[in-house]
Structures are given as C-alpha cells and as structure tokens.
Amino acid sequence: MYFDDKTEVFLNGKWIKAKDAQASIFSQTLHYGTGVFEGLRSYNNGNGFNIFRPLEHFERLKKSSERVFLKVPYSTEELINTAYELIDRNKLTNAYIRPLVFAGPNMMLSPSSEVNVFMTAWKWAKYPGYEPLNCMISSYLKPSPKSTPIDAKVVGNYSQATLASAEAKSLGYDEAILLDMDGNITEGPGANIFYEKDGVLFTPKLGNIFPGITRKTLIEICKELKVEVVEKDIKPEELYKAETAFFCGTASEITRIDSINGEHYKKDWEESIGHILHILYQQKVMFDEYQGLTIV
C-alpha cells in the first residue's frame, strides 16, 4: 500500500529504494517513542503539483524535533526541496508526504546522539474516508501538556490516539473523540474538531490540543467569510447540542461527523458552514505558496 519495488525514499541524505531502507531495531524511537513526524499533502493543480504550506509543516517538524532533543541536520528550504523531489522521483501529484525524524540505537532514557531523517510519499485518499463518521467519546484521555509536548507531533504521543481509535471501532463506532484531564473536548485521534451552532463555529482553544495547520487555515478562511469562530473549553454536552460537526487535518482534510455517542446531527450538511469550508479548502490547497516550484 505504501510502497512498491519502484518507490524511492529519502534517508539521511541519500535516495534509495523503499524496499532497501533500514533502521536499527535498537532505535530509541522504536522502544520509547522519542521521534517526531509530519504529514503533508501535494495536490495536482492542473499545471503540475503543489505541496500545501510546506514552510509551516517543516518549520514545525524542526521545532518538534528540538522538543525531544533531536536536531535536524537540514534547513527548512532543503527539506522543502527534498519533498518536491520526492514527489517528482515517484511520479506522483496527489500524494501524502511523511517525514520522520528518529533516533539511533540507544537503550538509555537520555537523549540520543544519532539523528536520522526519513521521507516518503504515497497515494492516500482522505483518512479515514469520505463517509460521515459515527463517533464516540473515548475513555482514553489526551495527554497533559505537563507530561509531554502536545504541540509537537511526537511519535509516542500517538499511542493514546491509536488506542482510542481501536476502542471506538471495537464498540461499533467509526472514530473516537478524546477529552482532556478536565473533561473538555480536545480532538480526534489525528484531527482537530469544530462544531456549528446558530451560525457560529466553535473549536477547542489552544493549550490542551494539537495546533493543526488545517485548523489554522480554516480559521483564516472564516475570517475572510466573516464567519465567527469561538475558541473555548467545550464540554461533551455542548457537542451533543450542535447542529453539525467535523474533523479537520492534513490527512482527513474536512470530514463530516454524523453522530456522537448515537446522537445524530439534524442539520443538512450541504447547508452547513463545514460544507462551505470543505469546498473553499479544496480550492485553496491547490494554489498555495511555491505554486509547485522548488526553492533553489
């Protein structure tokens, strides 16, 4: 699914076949989760392809790496050029791009001196799909910002997300929604969340959530449309009383939520703010900065 015999990947400054890529089974990232990653998308813009907001993504990757004491040995511009070359080499246009910064062999609970940089891409439709989702409030909580840097895409942070998603599916739901330690809504396993009520969009405030680039983009679009967006603490009962709701993220783009714990939303999705944002977002991502051109 993610590669074939022809797929090329970037690993520590070299282009190699994905089937030949190797990493140590003693990597500290594998054992303790001290690595970071990003997720980007490239889009066919009718005249080649464009990677959406690569500058923001790769700057965040470097900042995330520093939070777990791993220093990326490449500039942001070099990482952007690598991403564009990656898409070219694999003859892709619409693709998902996964950079990963991972530690070398180290069984000690201390920073690793070896840093590895890996980047790959593959064709990937919206995750988890195009159908509206029936969600549940998970029994798993979002990690506290006092215990881990939740504003960084740290590998180890996603164990709770994986468990929450697995729990939801085992109980017959499509996806999970996690609360924080104070009982407030945070996000889905890999996406931010918005809901609509009386012509206003509401989303959890920054602090206990991941500050998604897609989330930020939608707030920018709402400002252009003069749609009010309120960032606040949100209790589950407020989400139940919403008119519509949706997840957003690089992988999920904008994905409609149909119900929470069996409570279905009544408003027609085609008449919602979320549906309008979905249309405008699809237009925006194809013609973002760099316009499909590599930086030299």
C-alpha positions in Angstrom: 0.0 0.0 0.0 2.7 2.5 1.0 5.4 1.5 -1.5 6.3 -0.9 -4.3 9.6 -2.1 -5.9 10.0 1.2 -7.7 9.3 3.6 -4.8 12.2 5.8 -3.9 12.6 7.4 -0.4 15.0 9.8 1.2 17.1 8.6 4.1 19.9 10.6 5.7 20.8 12.5 2.5 20.5 9.6 0.1 17.8 8.4 -2.4 17.3 4.7 -2.1 14.6 2.2 -2.9 12.0 1.9 -0.1 12.5 -1.9 -0.1 16.2 -1.3 0.8 15.6 1.3 3.6 16.7 0.1 7.0 16.7 1.3 10.6 18.1 -0.2 13.8 15.8 -2.3 15.9 17.6 -0.7 18.8 16.4 2.8 17.8 15.3 4.8 20.8 12.3 5.9 18.8 11.1 2.3 18.3 11.4 1.5 22.0 10.5 4.8 23.7 8.7 6.9 21.1 11.3 9.8 21.1 10.9 10.7 17.5 8.7 13.2 15.6 6.9 13.3 12.2 4.9 15.4 9.9 2.1 14.9 7.4 1.8 17.0 4.2 -0.2 16.7 1.1 0.6 17.5 -2.5 -2.2 18.4 -5.0 -2.4 18.3 -8.7 -3.1 21.9 -9.7 -3.6 21.4 -13.4 -0.1 22.6 -14.2 2.0 20.2 -12.1 1.6 19.9 -8.4 1.7 22.0 -5.2 2.6 21.0 -1.7 0.3 22.7 0.8 2.1 25.0 3.2 5.4 23.2 3.3 7.2 26.0 5.1 4.8 25.8 8.1 5.0 22.0 8.2 8.8 21.7 8.0 9.4 24.5 10.5 7.1 22.7 12.8 9.0 19.4 12.2 12.2 21.1 13.2 10.7 22.7 16.3 9.1 19.4 17.3 12.5 17.7 16.9 14.1 20.2 19.3 11.4 19.4 21.8 12.6 15.8 22.0 16.3 16.8 21.8 16.8 15.7 18.2 18.5 18.2 15.9 17.5 18.0 12.2 20.7 18.5 10.1 18.9 20.2 7.2 17.5 23.6 6.7 13.7 24.2 6.1 14.5 25.1 2.5 16.4 21.8 2.0 13.5 19.8 3.4 11.0 21.5 1.2 13.2 20.8 -1.9 13.5 17.2 -0.8 9.7 16.9 -0.6 9.3 18.3 -4.1 12.0 16.0 -5.5 10.4 13.0 -3.7 7.1 13.6 -5.5 8.9 14.0 -8.8 11.0 10.9 -8.4 7.9 8.8 -7.7 5.9 10.3 -10.5 3.1 11.4 -8.1 1.0 14.6 -8.0 -1.8 14.0 -5.5 0.1 12.4 -2.6 0.6 12.2 1.2 4.1 13.0 2.4 5.5 11.6 5.6 8.8 13.0 7.0 10.1 11.2 10.1 12.9 12.2 12.4 14.0 9.2 14.5 16.8 8.4 17.0 19.6 6.0 16.6 20.4 3.0 18.8 20.0 4.0 22.4 18.5 1.9 25.2 19.2 4.6 27.8 16.5 7.0 28.9 18.5 10.0 27.8 18.8 12.0 24.5 20.2 10.1 21.5 23.3 11.4 19.8 22.3 9.9 16.4 19.5 11.6 14.4 18.0 10.1 11.3 15.8 11.8 8.7 13.5 9.8 6.5 10.9 11.0 4.0 8.4 9.0 1.9 5.2 9.6 -0.1 2.3 7.6 -1.4 -1.1 8.0 -2.9 -3.6 8.2 0.0 -7.2 9.2 -0.1 -8.8 11.1 2.7 -8.3 9.4 6.1 -10.4 7.8 7.5 -12.6 8.1 4.4 -15.3 10.1 2.6 -18.4 8.8 4.5 -19.7 10.8 7.5 -18.5 9.4 10.8 -20.3 8.0 13.8 -18.1 8.9 16.8 -17.9 8.2 20.5 -16.3 10.0 23.4 -13.3 7.8 24.3 -12.4 6.5 27.7 -8.8 7.5 26.8 -7.7 11.0 27.6 -5.5 13.4 25.6 -2.0 13.6 27.3 -1.5 16.5 29.6 0.8 19.3 28.2 2.6 19.0 31.6 3.7 15.4 30.7 4.6 15.7 27.0 4.8 18.4 24.4 1.4 18.1 22.8 2.0 20.9 20.4 4.6 18.7 18.7 3.9 15.6 16.5 5.8 13.2 18.9 5.7 9.6 17.9 5.0 8.4 21.5 2.0 10.8 21.8 0.1 8.7 19.3 -0.2 5.6 21.4 -3.3 7.1 23.1 -4.7 8.1 19.7 -4.3 4.5 18.4 -5.9 3.0 21.5 -8.8 5.5 21.4 -9.5 4.7 17.7 -9.2 0.9 18.3 -11.6 1.2 21.2 -14.2 3.1 19.1 -14.0 0.6 16.3 -14.3 -2.4 18.7 -17.6 -0.9 20.0 -19.1 -0.3 16.5 -18.2 3.3 16.0 -16.1 4.8 13.2 -13.8 7.1 15.3 -13.1 8.5 18.7 -13.1 11.9 20.3 -10.7 12.4 23.2 -11.2 14.6 26.3 -8.5 16.3 28.3 -7.9 15.8 32.1 -10.5 18.4 32.9 -13.3 16.7 30.9 -13.1 19.1 27.9 -13.3 18.1 24.2 -9.8 18.1 22.6 -9.7 16.4 19.2 -10.0 13.1 17.3 -7.1 10.6 17.2 -5.4 12.6 14.4 -7.6 15.6 13.6 -8.9 18.8 15.2 -12.7 19.3 15.7 -15.2 22.0 15.0 -18.9 22.2 15.6 -21.6 24.6 14.3 -24.4 26.2 16.4 -26.6 29.2 15.4 -24.3 30.3 12.5 -21.1 30.2 14.7 -18.2 27.8 14.6 -16.8 26.5 17.9 -13.5 24.7 18.4 -11.4 23.8 21.5 -8.9 26.5 22.4 -5.2 26.1 22.2 -3.4 24.7 25.3 -4.6 21.1 25.5 -4.9 20.4 21.8 -2.6 20.0 18.8 -2.4 23.3 16.9 -3.2 21.9 13.5 -2.2 23.8 10.3 -5.5 22.8 8.7 -7.3 24.1 11.7 -5.5 27.4 11.4 -6.3 27.6 7.7 -10.0 27.1 8.3 -10.0 29.9 10.9 -8.3 32.1 8.3 -11.0 31.3 5.7 -13.7 32.0 8.2 -12.2 35.5 8.8 -12.4 36.1 5.1 -16.1 35.0 5.1 -16.8 36.9 8.3 -17.9 33.7 10.0 -17.4 33.9 13.7 -15.1 31.3 15.2 -15.1 30.8 19.0 -12.1 29.0 20.6 -13.1 27.9 24.1 -13.3 25.0 26.5 -16.0 22.6 25.3 -17.8 20.1 27.4 -19.3 16.9 25.7 -22.9 18.1 26.2 -22.2 21.2 24.1 -21.1 18.9 21.3 -24.3 16.9 21.6 -26.4 20.0 21.1 -24.5 21.2 18.0 -26.2 21.4 14.6 -23.2 19.9 12.7 -19.6 18.9 13.4 -16.5 17.9 11.5 -12.9 16.8 11.9 -10.1 18.6 10.0 -6.4 17.8 9.4 -3.9 17.2 6.6 -4.9 13.5 6.3 -8.6 13.9 6.9 -8.9 17.3 5.2 -12.5 18.1 6.3 -14.6 15.0 7.3 -18.2 15.3 8.5 -19.2 13.8 11.8 -22.7 12.3 11.7 -23.2 11.5 15.3 -21.7 11.5 18.8 -22.5 8.5 21.1 -25.5 7.8 18.9 -26.9 11.3 18.9 -27.3 12.3 15.3 -26.9 15.8 14.0 -30.1 17.2 12.4 -28.8 20.0 10.0 -28.3 19.2 6.3 -24.6 19.0 5.8 -24.9 20.7 2.4 -26.3 23.8 4.2 -23.6 23.9 6.8 -20.6 26.1 7.3 -18.4 23.0 7.3 -19.6 22.1 3.8 -18.7 25.6 2.5 -15.3 25.4 4.2 -14.8 22.0 2.5 -15.3 23.5 -0.9 -13.1 26.5 -0.3 -10.4 24.4 1.3 -10.2 22.2 -1.7 -9.6 25.3 -3.9 -7.1 26.8 -1.5 -4.8 23.8 -1.2 -4.1 23.5 -4.9 -2.7 27.1 -5.2 -0.7 27.7 -2.1 2.8 29.2 -1.7 5.5 28.0 -4.0 3.0 27.1 -6.7 4.5 23.7 -7.3 8.0 25.2 -7.9 11.0 24.0 -5.9 13.0 26.5 -4.0 16.7 27.0 -5.1 
